[in-house]
Amino acid sequence: MKHIDVTVIGGGQSGLATAHALLHRRLRPVVLVASDRVAGSWPRYYDSLTLFSPARYSSLPGIPFPGADRDRYPHRDEVVAYLTAYADRLNAEIRTDCRVTAVRRADDVFSLKLQGGDRLSAWAVVAASGTFGRPHRPALPGLEEFTGQMLHAADYRTPAPFVGRRVVVVGAGNSAVQIAAELAKTVRVTLATRRPVKFAAQRVLGRDLHFWLTRTGLDSAPLGRLLPRPPAQPGLDDGRYRAALAVGRPDRRPLFTGADGAELLWSGGEREEVDAIVLATGYHPDLPYLARLDGALDAEGNPGHREGLATDVPGLAFVGLEWQRSLSSNSLRGVGRDADGIARRLAAHLASR
C-alpha cells in the first residue's frame, strides 16, 4: 500500500494552515474533511458572530484577509468565504466527506479508518479537528433536575426561538457575554457566572488590543509550555457589553445553586421559573478517532503533547489547541506559526526514517 506523507485531519483554519506549511517543506499532505466543505466549524457558529481581532490580524500564512477596511471585525460569513478561497488556492489534496473514525500505529506507519470502512496509511498524522464537536457541559448544580430547554452555545444560532421566554446564559467568556447581550435586546436574560465578569479593553490608546499584543510580542510568546492548563481569559469589550451589564440587559448573578423542575434556585433563596439555559461553557479537544491509539490521549480525552508534538507517539502532532504554544494558538492570526513549527519538526522526523 502506498503511504501518504502526512495526513491532516480537519479542514478548518488549523488544517489549512498546516497543509500550507507542509507544502512549503516539499511534503505532500492529504487533508481529510469530515463534512462536505472546508472552513471547519465556522459555518455552524451563531449568526451574529464577529471576530475579536481586526481583519489585518486575522490572516492565515500566504493570503491576507480580503477587504479594503483592514480595521473592521469580520463577520462569520466572511471567515467562511476566506477559508474556502484559501483552500481553493492551496496545491494540496483535500478530500471532503472523509470522516476519520480511528487511527492506529504499527511499524512506524499510521493506519486510518474512515467512516464507511475505507482505510488509508500515512507516515505522519496531524490532528487539526478543533474543538467545536465536543462542547463542554459542566456538572452544574441542578442541571439533571432541570426540565426546561437546555442547549450549548454550539447549538445557538439566533434570538428568534427565545422571544417571550426567560433565559439564563451560563459563562463569563466572549461568547457568553455576546450571546446574552444579543438575547437581552428582545428577552429577559440573566448571565450566570461563578465570578464577576472580567473585561479587557478592545482599544487601548486609540489602537485595537491586537496591535499592542503584536507590537510587544506577547501574542506569539511561547508561554504555552509554562501553563499546566489554559488560563481563563477576560472578554474583549469596546464598552458596549459593560454598559449592557450596568443597566441589567443582561443582568449578572452568581451561579444558581440548584433546580426543581423548571425552576432555578438562586443563592439568596429565590426560586424562579426559567424557560431555557444556554451553556456558553467552552469546548474540549475533539479527538475521538485517537481514543484507541496508545499514548495519544489522557483519561479525559486531552492530547499528550509538547507545543503540539505528541509526547508518546512519534509522527503524531496537533494543531489548533488552545494555548498550544502561545496566546493566539487557536486563532486565525496565530495558528500559522504553530503549523509552521509542526511542519518543520515533522519534516525532520520523516527525513530520519
N, C-alpha and C positions, 0 to 999 in steps of 0.2 A: 504494500500500500504506500502511495506517495504521501509524505508528511508535509503539512503546511509549516512555513517558517514560524509564524506567530498567529494564533487565533485570538482575536479581540472579541469579547462577549459584551455586546452593548453598542447601540448606535446613537447615543446622545453625545453631549459635548465631550465627555471623557473618552468614549470610544473613538470619536472622530479625531480628537487631538492626538490620541495615541497612534492611530493609523498614520497621521501626517508625520509624526516623529519617527516612526519605524521606516517609512518610505525614504526619509532623508538619510537613513543609515543603510540603504540598499537592501532592506529586508522586504519580504512580500507578505504583508498581513492579509488575513481574511477576516472581515468584520461580520459577525453574526448578530442579527437584529430579530428579537422575538416577535415584534409586530410587523405590520405591512408597510412601515415607513421609518425613515430615520427621524431624528430630533428627540429621541429618548422620551422622557416623561413630560416635556414641555407642552405638548398638545392637550394634556389632561389636567393641567393646573387650572385654578379658578379663573374665571373670565376677566376679572379686573386686575390681575397680577401684572405688576411692572417690576423691572429690575431695580435693585437698590444701588446699582452703580451706573454712571452715565455711559452713553454709547462709546465714548473714547476709551473707556477702561473695560469694555465688555467684548473683546475680540479673542478668537482662537488664533493660533500662530498662522501667519501667511496671508490672511484675508481680514482686513479691517471691517468692523461692523458698519454697514452702509448708512447713508443719510447725511444731509448737509449739517444738521444741528448735532454737533458732537457732544453737547452737554445735556441732551434730553435723556430721559429714563425710558428705555424701550419697553414696549408692551409685549406681553406673552406671544402674540401672533407674529410680531417682528422677529422674535428669537427663533420661532419655528421656521420662518421663511429663511432666516440667515443660516441656520444649521442645515436645512435642506439644500440650499445653494452651495454651502461648504462641501457637503458630501458629493454633490454633482461634480465639483472641481477636483476632488481627490482622485488620484490614479490608483485607487485601491479596489479590491473586490469586496463588494458589500452584498450580503445575502439576507434578504428580508424573509419574514415568516420562518425563521430558523431559531426556535426556542431550544436552548440547551437544557437538558434535564439532569445530566450527570457528567462529571469529569473524573477520570481515573488516571493513574500514572504507573507505568511499569517499564523497566529497562530504559529509563530516561526519555520515554515518549508518553505524551498525553493522549488519552482516548476520550473523545467527546461524544456522548449520546444525545441525539436530537429527538424532539417530540415527533413521533411517527416511526421511530426506530432506526433512522439512518445514523451512521457513525462517521466521524472524522478523526484524524490523528494529527498531532502538531508537536513540534519541538518545544514550544513555549506557549503559555496561555496568559492573557491579561483579562482580569475580571473588571469590567468597566460598566456594570449594570446599575450603578446608582443605588438609591435607597427608596424611591417612591413606591416600589412594590411591597414594601414591608413597613407599614405605618406602626408607630409606637403607640400602644394603647395601655397606659399605666394602670396599675391596680389602685384606683382611687376609691375612697370610702363610699360605699353605697351603689356603685355602678351596676353591680349584679342585680340589685333590687329595683333599679330604676326602670319604669315601664313606658316612659316616653320615647321619642325618637332619639337615637344616639348615632352619630356618624363622626368619622375622622375628617380632618381638613382635606385629605386626599380625595374625598367624595363630595366636597363642597364645590359648587360652580357659581351660583348667583343667589342674591337675596330673595328672588321671586317666590320660591316654595315656602318661605318663612313669614310672609306678610301676615300680620294679625296674630302672630304667635309669640310666646315668651321663650327666649333663647338664652342659654348660658354658653359662653365660649371659654374653654379651659386652655390656658397657656399664656406665656408672657413674651414670646418672641415676635419677630416681624410679622409672620403670617397670622398669628393670633390677634395681634392688635389691628392689623389691616382688615381682617375678616370681621372682627367685632365692630370696628368703626363703620365699615360698609353696611352691615346689617342694621346698625343703630340709626341709620337715616330713615328707616321705614318700620322698624320693630323695636320693642323694648329688649335690651341686651345687657347682660352682666358679663364682664371679663373676670373670671375666677382664677386667681393665682396664689401660689404659696407665699410669695413675697411681693412687695410693691414692684411695679414695672419700672425697669431702668431704661433710659433712653440715651443715645449718643446723637449729637447734633449732625444733621445731614450736611450742613455747610458750616465751615469754620473760616473766619476772616475772609469771607466772600468766595471761598473755594469749596467745592464738594470734598467731603472727607476723604474720598479715594485719591484725590490729588496729594493730600498730605501723607496718606499711607504709602503711596508710591514714592513720593519725594524722599521720605525718611528711610525707605527700605523695609519698614515694618510689615508691609503686605506680603513680601516674599521671604522674610527672615525664617530660617529653618527651626521654628520653635516647636514643631510637632513632636520632635524626638524627646523633648523635655517634659511633655504632658502625658500623664498616665491615662487621661480621658479628656475629650474636648471640653473646654470651659463654656459656661453659659455666656452668651454674647448679648449686649444691650440692643434694643431695637433702634433702627435709624429713623430719625424724625426731622422734618423741616418745620415743625411747630404745630402741624395740624392734629397729630394724634394726642399730644399733651393737652392741647386746647379741648379736644373732644372729651378726654377723660375728666378734665377740670369741670366741665358742665354736665357730666354724668351721661354722656352719649358716646360710648357705653359707660356705665358706672363700673367701678372696680371693687371687688370684695375678696376677702380671704377665701380660700377653697372651702367648699361645702364639707360638712362633716359626715354626711350620710344621705340616704334616700329611703323613702317609703312609698312605693308605687310611683306615681307621677310627681310626688312632692320631693323637693330637696330640703335638707336640714342645714341651716346656716349656723355659724359658730355662736351667734347670740341667742340661739334657741328658736329663731323664727323658722316656720315651715312655709314653703311656697310651692305652688304648682307650676311646673315648668314643662313646656311642650317639647323642647329639643335641647340636646347638649352637643356641641361641636368640639371635638378634641383636636386642638391645634398643638399637639404634643410631640411633634417631630417624627423621625424615622430611624430605622436600623439599617445597616448594610443588607442589601437584597441579594443573597448568595446561596440560595437553596441547592444549586447544582454542585456546590462544593462540599455538601454535607457528608459525603462518603469518601472524600479524599483525605486520607490520614494526614494530620498536621496542618490542614488549611485553616480550620476554624476552631474557636474555643467552644466551650459548652453552651454559650449563649448565642452562637452563630456569628460571632465577630471574628474578623480575619486576624491571624497572627502575622505581623509584618513589621519591617523597619523601613520607614519612608516609602512604603509601597511595595517593597520586595518581600515576598513570603519568607519567613524565618526558617521554616522547616520543610519547604517543598521547592527544590531547585527548579527554576524555569517558570514559576508562577509569580504573577505580580498583580497589584491592584492599583487602579487609578480612579480618582474622583471621591475618595473618602474625605470626610470632614477632618480638617487639621492633619491630613496625611503627612504633609511636610510643613505647611505654612497656614496662615490665616485664610488665604484665598484658594486653598487646595480644591475645594468642591465648587468653584465658581468659574464662569466663563473667562474671567480675567486672569485666573491663576492656574487652571488645570493644565495649560500648555507647558508650563515649567515642570510640573510633576511628570507629565507624559514624556517630555524630552529626557528627563533623568532616568525614567524607567526604560525607555528605548535604548539609551546608551548602555545601561547595565545588562539588558537582555542581549544586545548585540555582542557584548563581551562574553556572556555566558554561552551563546551559540558558537562563537568563534573558538571556544575552548573545548568543544565536544570532541 
